[in-house]
Amino acid sequence: MASADDNFLQGGAIGPVARDSLTRIVYNNLRLALMEGRFWPGHRFKIRELAASMHVSETPIREALMQLVRARALELIDGRSIIVAHMSLAQYLELRTIRLFLEGLAAERATARIDDEGIAQMTALHAELAAAEDEGRWSDAVRANWRFHHRLYEAADMPELLALLDDIWMRNGPLLNYHYPHARPTYPGPHEHLRILERLRARNGEGVREAVQTDMIQGGEKLVKLLESGGDTRNLAREAGPQTEPRPRASR
């Protein structure tokens, strides 16, 4: 069976990497994959296979992985194995508290800056998310959700804030795989993304901030309950995790 490292590179989207800035290129590709949720908590990276797939030596792979360890997105186990970091309920809730402030700020600032094309892109991304959920394409749903939010936050035109949010999403992305199929986001009324889009069109910055924060809390309620039942993703992996090796998609 193909490993997740092989699957990560399928589709021809990532070819041989140029010799300059190899570590940075490898790091950026893996960072994006983590934000998009293309790896599950606990996934073990195989340096030799990953290097062969990316047509680079093991050195830039190892250096990029260690950078991600320092960023707390990955864990170094017994000084040898490198895995996607697990997350506890306490960590998730703390990161969510930070996200409520930072993502709310980015959303409000973006409201006056995003153009009609950007709103149309977000509308299409939400439709992609809804279709993926209905069809059981869980990895596509996680990725579409990330792209929806990232498209909004990048419109704030605050690169330092976006970098902070990307660092948090890099840690949070793998966890979001546990939304499906056991903790699919639900809302008392229509999907909160629709309220975000409605208020964007009305250029209601405070309303967009509120809708983003509500989406985070209501959409994550079942995930919180799932974490409460297990304590952290180490315990969830046996019950709620994938039955087969995850198959992350290559970046485009």
Residue frames as qw, qx, qy, qz and C-alpha x, y, z in Angstrom:
[[0.000, 0.887, 0.462, 0.000, 0.00, 0.00, 0.00],
 [0.376, 0.582, -0.043, 0.720, 1.31, 3.46, -0.90],
 [0.390, -0.374, -0.481, 0.691, 2.41, 5.58, 2.01],
 [0.039, 0.907, 0.360, -0.215, 0.89, 8.96, 2.81],
 [0.256, -0.641, 0.316, 0.651, 4.18, 10.58, 1.77],
 [0.272, 0.072, 0.757, 0.589, 3.75, 9.07, -1.70],
 [0.111, 0.705, 0.692, 0.105, 0.10, 10.06, -1.88],
 [0.157, -0.807, -0.131, 0.554, 1.00, 13.61, -0.86],
 [0.120, -0.534, 0.474, 0.690, 3.00, 13.91, -4.07],
 [0.417, 0.316, 0.809, 0.267, 0.68, 12.13, -6.49],
 [0.310, 0.841, 0.414, -0.156, -0.89, 14.00, -9.37],
 [0.631, 0.371, 0.192, 0.654, 2.28, 15.59, -10.73],
 [0.080, -0.964, -0.160, -0.196, 1.75, 18.89, -8.91],
 [0.394, -0.834, 0.374, 0.095, 5.08, 18.69, -7.11],
 [0.869, 0.435, -0.171, 0.162, 8.00, 17.81, -9.33],
 [0.748, -0.008, -0.215, 0.628, 11.75, 17.97, -8.87],
 [0.255, -0.939, -0.140, 0.183, 12.76, 20.87, -6.66],
 [0.463, 0.777, -0.228, 0.359, 15.42, 23.33, -7.82],
 [0.720, -0.022, -0.450, 0.528, 18.69, 23.25, -5.93],
 [0.087, 0.327, -0.255, 0.906, 18.29, 26.76, -4.52],
 [0.423, -0.236, 0.323, -0.813, 16.36, 27.25, -1.30],
 [0.488, -0.063, -0.845, -0.208, 15.53, 23.56, -1.11],
 [0.183, -0.233, -0.796, 0.528, 14.71, 23.60, 2.58],
 [0.255, 0.254, 0.199, -0.912, 12.41, 26.60, 2.19],
 [0.517, 0.103, -0.522, -0.671, 10.56, 25.00, -0.73],
 [0.447, -0.138, -0.883, 0.039, 10.12, 21.69, 1.09],
 [0.061, -0.233, -0.626, 0.742, 9.05, 23.52, 4.24],
 [0.356, 0.191, -0.019, -0.914, 6.45, 25.61, 2.39],
 [0.548, 0.004, -0.685, -0.480, 4.97, 22.57, 0.66],
 [0.404, -0.211, -0.852, 0.257, 4.67, 20.61, 3.90],
 [0.041, 0.202, 0.423, -0.882, 3.34, 23.65, 5.74],
 [0.476, 0.082, -0.273, -0.832, 0.58, 24.07, 3.15],
 [0.549, -0.087, -0.805, -0.206, -0.27, 20.38, 3.37],
 [0.240, -0.224, -0.759, 0.562, -0.64, 20.68, 7.15],
 [0.228, 0.192, 0.184, -0.937, -2.88, 23.76, 6.89],
 [0.564, 0.085, -0.453, -0.685, -5.07, 21.98, 4.35],
 [0.747, -0.208, 0.467, -0.425, -5.40, 18.95, 6.63],
 [0.771, 0.404, -0.442, -0.216, -3.69, 16.53, 4.24],
 [0.435, 0.197, -0.815, 0.328, -2.00, 14.76, 7.17],
 [0.679, -0.594, -0.351, -0.249, -3.65, 13.32, 10.27],
 [0.371, -0.745, 0.466, -0.301, -2.34, 13.75, 13.83],
 [0.778, -0.320, 0.541, -0.023, 0.20, 11.02, 14.47],
 [0.834, 0.549, -0.022, 0.041, 1.21, 10.55, 10.83],
 [0.659, -0.519, 0.352, 0.415, 4.86, 9.45, 10.73],
 [0.448, 0.829, -0.250, -0.221, 7.11, 11.00, 8.09],
 [0.896, -0.054, 0.302, 0.321, 9.53, 8.70, 6.26],
 [0.086, -0.816, 0.259, 0.510, 12.44, 10.93, 5.33],
 [0.331, -0.232, 0.762, 0.506, 13.98, 8.66, 2.72],
 [0.323, 0.503, 0.775, 0.205, 10.72, 8.10, 0.86],
 [0.102, 0.915, 0.274, -0.279, 9.76, 11.76, 1.02],
 [0.193, -0.678, 0.426, 0.567, 13.18, 12.80, -0.31],
 [0.340, 0.025, 0.821, 0.458, 12.93, 10.34, -3.19],
 [0.259, 0.701, 0.664, 0.025, 9.43, 11.54, -4.07],
 [0.049, 0.959, 0.103, -0.261, 10.49, 15.21, -4.09],
 [0.765, 0.500, -0.013, 0.406, 13.76, 14.50, -5.94],
 [0.042, -0.859, 0.353, -0.369, 15.92, 16.08, -3.25],
 [0.445, 0.225, -0.777, 0.385, 18.45, 14.75, -0.79],
 [0.539, -0.539, -0.638, 0.111, 17.44, 13.82, 2.72],
 [0.366, -0.123, -0.312, 0.868, 19.12, 16.93, 4.18],
 [0.195, -0.179, -0.088, -0.960, 16.53, 19.57, 3.12],
 [0.617, -0.399, -0.575, -0.360, 13.73, 17.19, 4.07],
 [0.617, -0.340, -0.558, 0.439, 15.21, 16.68, 7.53],
 [0.203, -0.027, -0.187, 0.961, 15.86, 20.42, 7.97],
 [0.359, -0.299, -0.310, -0.828, 12.31, 21.34, 6.92],
 [0.669, -0.418, -0.602, -0.122, 10.81, 18.74, 9.24],
 [0.516, -0.261, -0.477, 0.661, 12.89, 20.03, 12.15],
 [0.041, -0.143, -0.008, -0.989, 11.69, 23.57, 11.45],
 [0.568, -0.369, -0.428, -0.598, 8.13, 22.27, 11.70],
 [0.657, -0.332, -0.607, 0.299, 9.03, 20.52, 14.96],
 [0.281, -0.095, -0.304, 0.905, 10.23, 23.86, 16.35],
 [0.301, -0.189, -0.193, -0.915, 6.95, 25.42, 15.19],
 [0.376, -0.002, 0.757, -0.534, 5.15, 22.68, 17.21],
 [0.726, 0.271, -0.198, -0.600, 3.32, 21.40, 14.15],
 [0.822, 0.173, -0.542, -0.011, 5.33, 18.17, 14.31],
 [0.679, -0.650, 0.306, -0.153, 6.72, 16.12, 17.21],
 [0.430, 0.522, -0.730, 0.101, 10.11, 14.45, 17.54],
 [0.894, -0.353, 0.034, -0.275, 9.64, 11.09, 19.23],
 [0.886, -0.335, 0.222, 0.230, 12.61, 9.50, 21.05],
 [0.215, -0.709, 0.423, 0.521, 15.00, 11.65, 19.06],
 [0.314, -0.080, 0.825, 0.464, 14.25, 9.67, 15.89],
 [0.169, 0.524, 0.784, 0.287, 10.70, 9.55, 14.57],
 [0.087, 0.146, 0.029, -0.985, 8.94, 12.70, 13.40],
 [0.047, 0.505, 0.856, 0.103, 5.14, 12.70, 13.46],
 [0.158, -0.574, -0.260, -0.760, 2.32, 15.21, 13.03],
 [0.020, -0.173, 0.622, -0.763, 1.72, 16.65, 16.48],
 [0.274, -0.519, -0.810, -0.017, -1.18, 15.34, 18.53],
 [0.124, -0.398, 0.070, -0.906, -3.49, 17.85, 20.20],
 [0.136, -0.314, -0.830, 0.440, -5.31, 17.82, 23.51],
 [0.072, -0.798, -0.577, -0.157, -8.66, 19.41, 24.27],
 [0.350, -0.789, -0.125, 0.489, -6.91, 22.08, 26.37],
 [0.357, -0.242, 0.425, 0.796, -4.60, 22.97, 23.49],
 [0.138, 0.477, 0.687, 0.531, -7.47, 23.13, 21.03],
 [0.179, -0.863, -0.471, 0.042, -9.52, 25.42, 23.28],
 [0.379, -0.661, 0.065, 0.644, -6.54, 27.71, 23.94],
 [0.283, -0.031, 0.557, 0.780, -5.79, 27.98, 20.23],
 [0.031, 0.650, 0.681, 0.335, -9.47, 28.62, 19.55],
 [0.251, -0.844, -0.290, 0.375, -9.48, 31.50, 22.04],
 [0.310, -0.458, 0.329, 0.765, -6.56, 33.04, 20.17],
 [0.200, 0.246, 0.725, 0.611, -8.24, 32.39, 16.83],
 [0.003, -0.789, -0.611, 0.061, -11.44, 34.10, 17.97],
 [0.164, -0.827, -0.006, 0.538, -9.53, 37.35, 18.37],
 [0.252, -0.415, 0.551, 0.679, -7.13, 37.10, 15.44],
 [0.194, 0.294, 0.813, 0.463, -9.50, 35.64, 12.86],
 [0.033, 0.825, 0.535, -0.182, -12.21, 38.05, 13.96],
 [0.150, -0.744, 0.151, 0.633, -9.79, 40.94, 13.42],
 [0.226, -0.167, 0.711, 0.644, -8.73, 39.66, 10.01],
 [0.171, 0.529, 0.806, 0.205, -12.34, 39.11, 8.95],
 [0.004, 0.874, 0.344, -0.344, -13.43, 42.60, 9.97],
 [0.162, -0.642, 0.352, 0.661, -10.47, 44.23, 8.24],
 [0.271, 0.024, 0.809, 0.521, -11.05, 42.16, 5.11],
 [0.281, 0.654, 0.682, -0.169, -14.68, 43.23, 4.78],
 [0.177, 0.886, 0.041, -0.426, -13.84, 46.68, 3.40],
 [0.092, -0.638, 0.615, 0.454, -11.01, 45.38, 1.21],
 [0.444, 0.081, 0.868, 0.208, -12.25, 42.20, -0.46],
 [0.299, 0.251, -0.352, -0.851, -13.63, 42.77, -3.96],
 [0.805, 0.155, 0.096, -0.565, -16.62, 41.17, -5.64],
 [0.700, 0.379, -0.598, -0.095, -14.39, 38.60, -7.31],
 [0.104, 0.306, -0.830, 0.454, -13.03, 37.56, -3.92],
 [0.567, 0.006, 0.490, -0.662, -16.54, 37.15, -2.54],
 [0.825, 0.311, -0.226, -0.415, -17.47, 35.10, -5.62],
 [0.476, 0.385, -0.778, 0.141, -14.44, 32.87, -5.01],
 [0.186, -0.166, 0.769, -0.588, -15.52, 32.34, -1.40],
 [0.736, 0.151, 0.167, -0.638, -19.06, 31.55, -2.55],
 [0.769, 0.355, -0.491, -0.202, -17.69, 28.88, -4.90],
 [0.247, 0.341, -0.831, 0.363, -15.47, 27.46, -2.15],
 [0.466, -0.070, 0.596, -0.650, -18.43, 27.12, 0.19],
 [0.835, 0.259, -0.091, -0.478, -20.38, 25.34, -2.54],
 [0.581, 0.406, -0.703, 0.061, -17.39, 23.02, -2.95],
 [0.095, -0.254, 0.787, -0.554, -17.38, 22.38, 0.81],
 [0.672, 0.065, 0.347, -0.651, -21.10, 21.61, 0.90],
 [0.819, 0.342, -0.340, -0.312, -20.86, 19.23, -2.07],
 [0.393, 0.396, -0.795, 0.237, -17.87, 17.44, -0.57],
 [0.324, -0.159, 0.701, -0.615, -19.70, 16.95, 2.74],
 [0.779, 0.185, 0.151, -0.580, -22.82, 15.63, 1.03],
 [0.814, 0.404, -0.390, -0.145, -20.78, 13.21, -1.09],
 [0.894, -0.426, 0.102, 0.096, -18.60, 11.99, 1.79],
 [0.689, 0.475, -0.166, 0.522, -15.39, 13.43, 0.32],
 [0.555, -0.779, -0.205, 0.208, -14.08, 14.34, 3.74],
 [0.593, -0.269, 0.137, 0.746, -10.53, 15.42, 2.83],
 [0.208, 0.454, 0.403, 0.767, -11.95, 17.70, 0.12],
 [0.325, -0.836, -0.389, -0.210, -14.32, 19.22, 2.67],
 [0.612, -0.623, -0.071, 0.482, -11.48, 20.00, 5.10],
 [0.481, -0.007, 0.299, 0.824, -9.43, 21.56, 2.32],
 [0.040, 0.633, 0.466, 0.617, -12.33, 23.65, 0.97],
 [0.439, -0.840, -0.313, 0.061, -13.07, 24.98, 4.46],
 [0.579, -0.453, 0.078, 0.673, -9.45, 26.09, 4.88],
 [0.337, 0.222, 0.421, 0.812, -9.44, 27.77, 1.48],
 [0.141, -0.800, -0.486, -0.323, -12.70, 29.60, 2.28],
 [0.480, -0.829, -0.147, 0.246, -11.31, 31.10, 5.45],
 [0.588, -0.279, 0.239, 0.721, -7.85, 31.76, 4.05],
 [0.275, 0.508, 0.457, 0.676, -9.31, 33.65, 1.06],
 [0.253, -0.899, -0.308, -0.179, -11.08, 35.95, 3.51],
 [0.598, -0.711, 0.008, 0.369, -8.13, 36.54, 5.80],
 [0.584, -0.011, 0.311, 0.750, -5.64, 37.25, 3.03],
 [0.143, 0.729, 0.411, 0.528, -8.00, 40.00, 1.82],
 [0.423, -0.854, -0.205, 0.221, -7.32, 41.88, 5.07],
 [0.519, 0.710, -0.167, 0.446, -3.95, 42.83, 3.56],
 [0.436, -0.782, 0.381, -0.230, -2.19, 42.31, 6.90],
 [0.734, 0.369, -0.569, 0.035, 0.70, 39.95, 6.08],
 [0.058, 0.371, -0.766, 0.522, 2.01, 39.73, 9.65],
 [0.639, -0.061, 0.432, -0.633, -1.44, 38.77, 10.94],
 [0.873, 0.283, -0.230, -0.325, -1.88, 36.26, 8.12],
 [0.470, 0.429, -0.740, 0.219, 1.46, 34.66, 9.01],
 [0.264, -0.236, 0.715, -0.602, 0.31, 34.22, 12.61],
 [0.789, 0.125, 0.207, -0.565, -2.96, 32.69, 11.48],
 [0.760, 0.401, -0.489, -0.148, -1.17, 30.35, 9.09],
 [0.167, 0.382, -0.826, 0.380, 1.02, 29.12, 11.95],
 [0.505, -0.056, 0.601, -0.617, -2.07, 28.34, 14.01],
 [0.839, 0.304, -0.027, -0.450, -3.86, 26.66, 11.11],
 [0.493, 0.474, -0.730, 0.008, -0.74, 24.61, 10.46],
 [0.060, -0.172, 0.874, -0.450, -1.23, 23.09, 13.91],
 [0.546, 0.188, 0.469, -0.668, -5.02, 23.00, 13.70],
 [0.563, 0.368, -0.453, -0.585, -5.42, 21.64, 10.16],
 [0.324, 0.134, -0.936, -0.039, -4.66, 17.97, 10.89],
 [0.171, 0.146, 0.775, -0.590, -7.12, 17.97, 13.80],
 [0.513, 0.292, 0.038, -0.806, -9.97, 19.08, 11.55],
 [0.402, 0.137, -0.835, -0.350, -9.93, 15.69, 9.85],
 [0.051, -0.162, -0.913, 0.371, -11.71, 14.41, 12.97],
 [0.443, 0.203, 0.119, -0.865, -14.77, 16.43, 11.99],
 [0.762, 0.258, -0.289, -0.519, -15.60, 13.63, 9.58],
 [0.312, -0.420, -0.585, -0.620, -17.55, 11.51, 9.78],
 [0.440, -0.403, -0.734, 0.325, -18.04, 11.63, 13.57],
 [0.207, -0.619, -0.347, 0.674, -18.23, 15.37, 14.29],
 [0.293, 0.468, 0.480, 0.681, -19.52, 17.04, 11.15],
 [0.028, -0.114, -0.230, 0.966, -20.11, 20.76, 11.77],
 [0.082, -0.622, -0.735, -0.256, -23.77, 21.61, 12.29],
 [0.017, 0.088, -0.152, 0.984, -25.60, 24.85, 13.05],
 [0.256, 0.408, 0.684, -0.547, -29.01, 25.76, 14.54],
 [0.512, 0.717, 0.159, -0.446, -29.91, 27.52, 11.28],
 [0.754, 0.646, -0.098, 0.068, -28.23, 27.83, 7.87],
 [0.822, 0.004, -0.092, 0.563, -24.52, 27.19, 7.56],
 [0.300, -0.820, -0.085, 0.480, -22.61, 30.07, 9.15],
 [0.427, -0.093, 0.462, 0.772, -20.55, 30.53, 5.98],
 [0.139, 0.638, 0.605, 0.456, -23.72, 31.80, 4.31],
 [0.259, -0.918, -0.263, 0.146, -24.04, 34.51, 6.96],
 [0.494, -0.475, 0.261, 0.680, -20.38, 35.45, 6.44],
 [0.328, 0.231, 0.589, 0.702, -21.01, 35.85, 2.71],
 [0.039, -0.816, -0.538, -0.206, -24.24, 37.81, 3.25],
 [0.345, -0.879, -0.102, 0.312, -22.52, 40.27, 5.57],
 [0.503, -0.227, 0.392, 0.736, -19.52, 40.59, 3.29],
 [0.231, 0.507, 0.585, 0.590, -21.82, 41.67, 0.47],
 [0.207, -0.905, -0.351, -0.125, -23.38, 44.23, 2.83],
 [0.406, 0.519, -0.328, 0.677, -19.88, 45.39, 3.89],
 [0.622, -0.702, 0.006, -0.347, -20.82, 44.85, 7.53],
 [0.390, 0.520, -0.679, 0.342, -17.42, 44.40, 9.16],
 [0.360, -0.324, 0.652, -0.583, -18.68, 43.82, 12.70],
 [0.873, 0.089, 0.146, -0.457, -21.21, 41.34, 11.38],
 [0.773, 0.427, -0.468, 0.020, -18.56, 39.40, 9.48],
 [0.081, 0.469, -0.739, 0.477, -16.39, 39.26, 12.60],
 [0.611, -0.160, 0.503, -0.590, -19.31, 37.92, 14.64],
 [0.908, 0.249, -0.079, -0.327, -20.23, 35.34, 11.98],
 [0.571, 0.485, -0.637, 0.181, -16.65, 34.05, 11.77],
 [0.118, -0.357, 0.742, -0.555, -16.49, 33.69, 15.54],
 [0.763, 0.002, 0.318, -0.563, -19.89, 31.98, 15.67],
 [0.831, 0.378, -0.370, -0.174, -18.80, 29.59, 12.93],
 [0.314, 0.467, -0.754, 0.338, -15.76, 28.67, 14.98],
 [0.333, -0.208, 0.688, -0.610, -17.75, 27.96, 18.15],
 [0.795, 0.160, 0.257, -0.526, -20.90, 26.33, 16.77],
 [0.769, 0.466, -0.398, -0.183, -19.14, 24.46, 13.97],
 [0.355, 0.435, -0.773, 0.297, -16.63, 23.03, 16.44],
 [0.632, -0.394, 0.331, -0.579, -19.07, 21.92, 19.16],
 [0.988, 0.007, -0.035, -0.149, -19.07, 18.26, 18.12],
 [0.657, 0.469, -0.449, 0.383, -15.30, 18.27, 17.76],
 [0.172, -0.554, 0.518, -0.629, -14.98, 19.58, 21.32],
 [0.843, -0.234, 0.235, -0.423, -17.25, 16.77, 22.55],
 [0.927, 0.268, -0.249, 0.078, -15.17, 14.24, 20.64],
 [0.377, 0.528, -0.534, 0.542, -12.00, 15.54, 22.27],
 [0.491, -0.479, 0.401, -0.608, -13.71, 15.52, 25.67],
 [0.966, -0.076, 0.014, -0.248, -14.44, 11.84, 25.21],
 [0.912, 0.213, -0.187, 0.296, -10.82, 10.98, 24.48],
 [0.556, -0.715, 0.038, 0.422, -8.73, 13.71, 26.07],
 [0.001, 0.692, -0.446, -0.567, -6.48, 14.10, 23.06],
 [0.714, 0.479, -0.309, -0.406, -6.00, 12.76, 19.54],
 [0.089, 0.383, -0.917, 0.058, -3.74, 9.92, 20.74],
 [0.359, 0.132, 0.839, -0.387, -6.82, 8.30, 22.25],
 [0.611, 0.519, 0.134, -0.583, -9.13, 9.30, 19.41],
 [0.264, 0.512, -0.704, -0.416, -6.90, 7.65, 16.84],
 [0.120, -0.041, 0.991, -0.036, -8.05, 4.17, 17.88],
 [0.294, 0.491, 0.762, -0.303, -11.75, 4.96, 17.59],
 [0.351, 0.821, 0.255, -0.370, -12.37, 7.99, 15.42],
 [0.113, -0.621, 0.532, 0.564, -9.32, 7.94, 13.17],
 [0.633, 0.440, -0.414, -0.484, -9.08, 6.63, 9.62],
 [0.936, -0.093, 0.322, -0.106, -9.31, 2.90, 9.03],
 [0.837, 0.311, 0.133, 0.430, -6.62, 3.16, 6.36],
 [0.481, -0.250, 0.051, 0.839, -3.60, 5.37, 5.84],
 [0.223, 0.814, 0.225, -0.487, -4.73, 8.94, 5.04],
 [0.613, 0.330, 0.471, 0.542, -4.38, 9.96, 1.41],
 [0.050, -0.763, -0.093, 0.638, -3.49, 13.68, 1.32],
 [0.625, 0.714, 0.277, 0.151, -3.70, 15.47, -2.01],
 [0.574, -0.007, 0.119, 0.810, -0.79, 17.17, -3.71],
 [0.026, 0.706, 0.180, -0.685, -0.90, 20.96, -3.78],
 [0.579, 0.672, 0.412, 0.206, -1.82, 22.68, -7.00]]
